[in-house]
Amino acid sequence: MRLQRGKVFWKGNVRIRVTGREPERFFNLCGHHNITLWDVTEHQDCFEMSLLPEDFFRLLPIRRKSGVRIRIQKKQGLPFFYRRSLKRKAFFIGIFLCLAGLYILSQFIWNIHVEGNYANSTQTILNSLDAAGIHHGIWKKRVDCSKTASYLREQFPNLTWVSAKIEGTQLVLAVKENVDGYVIEEKADDPQNLVAKKEGTVVRIITRNGIPQVLPGDTCQAGDILVKGEIPLVNDSGETYGYSYVHADADIDLETTWYYYDTFPLSHTVRTYQKAEKKTPVFQISAYRFFLGNLLPENFVASLRSMTGTADQKTEKRENGADEEVSLQQLYLTENFALPFYFGYRQKFPFEVQKETYSEHEAKEKASQNYQKFHRNLSEKGLQISENHVTIELNDTSCITKGTLRVIERAVEAQPCEMQKVSDGKESMVDEQQ
């Protein structure tokens, strides 16, 4: 059936009306001459039917023999459309320009898609690519996928694998990240000591490699050696004949002092939002944005969104006493053929600004919330607060929160060992060296 319809479209079809005294003779003669008729409908005093144009020109002798009258009701199909459109040159020029435009647009990258990234945000990766000259709208032939992948691995050390490929007008970047984040490469054979980064008290020490110099409860200053990577080699007589150097390794928790200070003015501004304004349709070509106002119906954006499966790209900004939200969606010709056209809406949320003053209770509540936020940030970093000596003070203009905290942390860093040499043939006692 589909093949027959396709044949009818390419060859065209003619819808005719037959009137006369002997329509049965007309049908018999058509069947005798192998003329195919379809969609035959009977009316009060006539018959209507469809046939191919080439068969229509064979009806002249049949019409004479059967004594019927034939009138053309409708002409359909590609041949008739072509003949009607010969005088419409602008139509064909428009089709040509449209196809040419699609071909030109297909030669550029209109969408850069990043997948598999967690530690590095998509915008951070896009900014890095933009610095290297790879951006939306770049010519496809200027994009070297292998060089792009190598560039990203150099810029982001925590990327263990990067794949770049071009699909349609999209540059697809698939990455895999090291789950431990950025790792500083250290040679395990390099001799090093572990020293304190801050002044504090040793709470816990578990040594895996090296000689511990402190015990739990001992105090230390910044720069003090906590675990030594230098191990003296002693013979049976207690004499030192050399040194072995290792990469000191240990888990050391220090209780250190932190100073907390936070202040904010009692006078502050409060925004009272009014009724949101009507959504305004937006059309964007590349980086040029047009606000269409009342030129399009309100449900225009919703109807377009129902026909596309792209995700919203929302941006927000604040200016002239109103918050502005712009939501855009990119148009796709196919799944991978992204066009530089965006549609969406803009909506403003006007507000009024009023000045108010915190009461004593409100100020202390806000100060407490700020401290709790600081406390949560420390906990997320694996730090533990053992003592809290923070107080809240209010004066005429501001609220001040200050004090000290005792925090348990791993304030330890590695430091290279100074390697010593023992002269050949000379041995010294450990006590003498000390």
C-alpha positions, 0 to 999 in steps of 0.5 A: 500500500505504501509503495502504491501511494509513493507511486501515485505521489511521484506520478500524480493523480487526477480526480474526475467526475463522470456523468451520463446515461451509461456509466456501467459501459464506461467502467467496463471499457476502462477495465478492458483497456487496463485503466486502474480506477480507485476511490470510486464514490457514487453520488446522486447523478454522477461518479467520482474516481481517481486515476493516473495522468497517463490513463486520463489521456486514454479516456477520450475514445472511451468517453465517446463510446460510452457517451459520458461527460468527464470533468476534472475535479482535482489534480494532485502529486509531484508533477502538478506541484512542480508545474504550479511552482515554476512561476514561484522562483522565490520558493525554490530559492528559499529551499536552496538557501535553507539546505545550504544554510543547514550544510554550512551550520553542520560544519561547526560545533554548536554543543560541547557535551561533557559526561563522567565529571564529578570533581570538575564542573562542566563550566570549569572544563568549558572555560579551560577549553575556551582558553585553548581556543575550543568553544561553541561555534568553532569550525569542525576541522579546527578541532583535533580530538586527540590533542583536545583529550591530551590537553584536558589530561594536562590541565586536570591531573585527576582525570585518568581517562579522556575521550573526545569525539565529534558526533554531528555538531556536538563535541562529546567529551567522556572523562573518568576521574580519580575517585581520590581527587588530585593526587600528588605523586611522591616517590616512596623511596625519597627519605623524609621526616614528618614535622608539625605544621602548627603548635599543638599537643599530640593526641594520637600517633600510629607509626608505620615507618620511621622512628617516632620522636613524640608520645601522646600528650607531648606538646610540639612547636611548628617545625618540630620533627614528629617521626624521623626518617633517619634510622641509625644502624648499630652493631652489637657493641652499640656503635653506630656504623651508618644510617638507613633513610626511609619515607616516614609514614604515620597517622598523627592527630594534633590538638591545635588552637584556632581563632574564630572571628565573625561580625555583621552589622545589626542594620540590614536590608530586607527584600519583599517580593511582589507579584512576578511579571508575565513570562516574556518569550526569548529567542537567541541566535548564538550569543545574540538574544532577542526579547519578543515581548507580546509578539508570541502567545504565552504558550509558545514556549511550552509548545516548543518545549513539548516538541524538544527533549533538551534540558533547560539552561537557567541563568539568574541575575539581579538588577534594577530592583528585580530578580531576572530568570532566563530559561533557554533550550537549544534546538536540535535538527536531529539528536546530534545536530545542534543548531545555534538557536535557543528559545525560552522565556524571561521572567522578572521578580520585582522586590522592594528593599527595606532597612531593618535592625536585628533584635538581640535575639535575632542577632544571636540566632544569626551569629549561632547559625554562622558558627554552626555553618563553620562547624559543619565545614570543619566536620566535612574536612574531617576536623573535630572540635574538642573545646569551644571558647567562643562568645557573642557580643553586641554593641550599638552597630554590630554583632561580634562572635569571637573566641578560640577553639581546640581542634583535632586535626592532622597538622603534619607535613613531610620534610626531606631528611638531611642525610649524614655520612659516616667516614670509612674506618671511623665509628662513633658511639651513639652516646658520643654523637648525642 
